[in-house]
Amino acid sequence: MEISDEGLVERVKRGDARAFEILIDRHKRMVFNVAYRILGNRDDAEDAAQESFVRCYKSISSFRGGSKFTTWLYSIVSNVCLSEVGKSRWRQEFVELNQQAEAVFPELSEGTEPPEDIAIREDFREKVRELVRSLPPQYRAVITLYHFKGFTYKELSEILDLPVGTIKTHLYRARELLRKAVLERFEGGI
């Protein structure tokens, strides 16, 4: 029978290093994926994932079980990434544009269409990719966790340590900034 995350956390608190290895094995892909979505660079995401596990281990005694372990871990990963995103080495885009474009502009979702339309849509996505880079980091993080990881407003509130109202505002503003940028780009003759 598999031990729950919370059971493993209790074992780690008692000094069981093997239990922490199991937690790492269980969640390393998820931690890396979140870091990669926010930072957009494989090397940076690997560094952030490693730093996230180090911070997790150092602060595991503060985990009280008020939320799921994964929610707590996501908050560590998000904080590590957001604290690093302002540094000059974190310049790569943080999110797969195809998914972002469809999340913000659902009318672009794939269907059966002529090759010319597919090429036009792909060109549009490439141009939106450039615009996504200009979003402020807090908006990128909220969009990533909401649209790609499927977290609820309440979960995002716990992860990012922000009120639910602020989460909703960040999502709204991020979508609006992206829409305005796209419209300006179209009017300016992409």
N, C-alpha and C positions, 0 to 999 in steps of 0.2 A: 504494500500500500504506500502511495506517495505521500510524503509529509507536506503539509500546507506551508505556504510562505511564512505565515505567522508562527508556525511551529519551528521552522528553521531559524527565524529571528530570535526566538527564545533560546534556542540552542547556541546561537552565536553570542548572545548576551552572557551565556554561561561559559564562554571561552572555546566553543567548538569551531575551530577554523574550517573543518571539512563542511560544516553546514553553510558557511559563507561561500565556499567554492560551489556548492550546489545552487545557491541563489544566483551566483554569477552565471553559471552554465544555463540556468533556467531563463535568465532575463537579458543576457548579453546581446542578443540579436535585437530585442526591443529597444534597449538603451542605445545601441549603435544607430538604429533606424531613426529614432527621434533626434539624436544629435546630427545625423546626416541631413535630415529634413530641414533643420534649423540652420546648419552651417554650410551645407552644400559642397563640402569637400571631404573626401574619404579620410585623408590623413588627419585633418582637424577633428573629424567626427570620432576617429579612433582615440585620439588624445583626450577628447571630451568624455568619451565613454569610460576610459580608464580613470580619469579624474573623478568622474561621478561615482564609480565604485569605491574609490579611496575615501571620498567624503561620506559615502553611505556607511562604510565600515567604521569610520571614526565617530559617526554620530548615531550609530544604530541603537545605542542606549536611550536616545531621545524618542525613538519610535514607540508610541504608546498604544497603537492599534485602533485609534479613533477613525482611521480610514484604512483602505486596503493597502498592503505593502506596495503594490505596483503604483498606486496613486502617489504615495510618499516618494518612491523612487523616481517617478516622472518629474516631481517637483525639483528634485536634486538635479536631474539631467537638464531640465529647463533653465534652472538658475546657473548652472555651470556654463551652458551655451550662451545665455543672455549676457553673462558677465564678460564673456570673451568676444562677443559679436562686434563690439566696437573697436577691437584691436585691428590693426592694419592687415594682419594675415588672414582675417576672416572675411574675404572679399567675394568668395564664390556664391553663386545663388544657392538658396537653401531648400528649394522645393522643386519637384518634378513639374515642369510647366504644363504638360498635358493634363495632369490631374487638376492643377490649379485653374487652368483656363475653363475646364468643364465645371468646376465647383463654383466659379464666379459667373460664368456664362454658360448655363446648362444647355442652351440652344446649340452649342457646339459639339454635343456628344455624338459619338460615331454612329453611323448608320450605313445603309447601302447607298452610295453616292458615286458619281462619276469621278475619275482620277483628277480632273481639273479642280473639282470642289475640294477634294482631299488635299491637294497641293496648296490651295488658297488657305484652307484651315491651318495647315502646318506652318505656312508663312506667317499667318496671324499669331499663332502660338509662339513662334520665334520672337516676334516683336513684343508680345506681352512679357516674354521671359526677361527682356531688358527692363521693362517697367516694374516687374515684381521686385527686382533688386533695390529699387528706390523706396520700398515700404520701410517704415521704421521697424526696428527689431521686435518691439513688443507686439506689433500687429502681425509680423511674420510668425511669431511663436504661437499666437492665438489661432491663426488660420491653420497652421500646420497641425496643431493638436486637435482642433475642432473638425476640420474637413478630412484629414488623412488618418487620424487615429480614432476618430469617432467619440471623443470625450464629450460629455454633457457640459452645460454651463456650470453646474455645481462642481463637477470634477475639475474643470479648468480653474474654478475659483480656489479649490484646495491646492492644485498643482502650482499655480502661479501666485498664490497668496494675494488674490485680488477679489474684491466683491463681485458678485454675479453681474451687477449692473455695469461694472467696468469692463467685464469680459464681453458683454453684449455691445457696449459702446466701441470697444476695440475692433470687434468683428465688423460692425457697421461701418466704422471709419475706414478700415482697411479695404473693404469692398468698394466704398465710395471713392477712395483715392485711386484705386486701380481702374474703376470705371471711368473716372474723369481723365486719367492719364491716357487711357485707350481712346476715348473720344477726341481728346486734343491731338493725339497722334494721327488719328484718321482724318480729322479736319485739316491737319497740317500736311497731309499727303504722305502717308507712310511710305 
